[in-house]
Amino acid sequence: MASKAAELVEYVAKALVGDREAVRVREQDGNLLELETAPDDRGRVIGRQGRVAKAMRLVLAASRSGADYSLEIVD
């Protein structure tokens, strides 16, 4: 069962990308979330100069369930 933090990241990522089916969020080492998207959508979740990724990390840190998690966007 996915944690609430993983569900939050998945929800936000699916709102940003074109290929919603390619979005995957995996929990690693207990407090690391890895976000994987289609190669064409990776730029959308990173944003210019990393602004979107930084905003996603900020929302995750501000949420009750995601305060202890960190987010990594993987290839």
Rosetta blueprint (number, residue, H / E / L):
1 M L
2 A L
3 S L
4 K H
5 A H
6 A H
7 E H
8 L H
9 V H
10 E H
11 Y H
12 V H
13 A H
14 K H
15 A H
16 L H
17 V L
18 G L
19 D L
20 R H
21 E H
22 A H
23 V L
24 R E
25 V E
26 R E
27 E E
28 Q E
29 D L
30 G L
31 N L
32 L E
33 L E
34 E E
35 L E
36 E E
37 T L
38 A L
39 P H
40 D H
41 D H
42 R H
43 G H
44 R H
45 V H
46 I H
47 G L
48 R H
49 Q H
50 G H
51 R H
52 V H
53 A H
54 K H
55 A H
56 M H
57 R H
58 L H
59 V H
60 L H
61 A H
62 A H
63 S L
64 R L
65 S L
66 G L
67 A L
68 D L
69 Y L
70 S E
71 L E
72 E E
73 I E
74 V E
75 D L
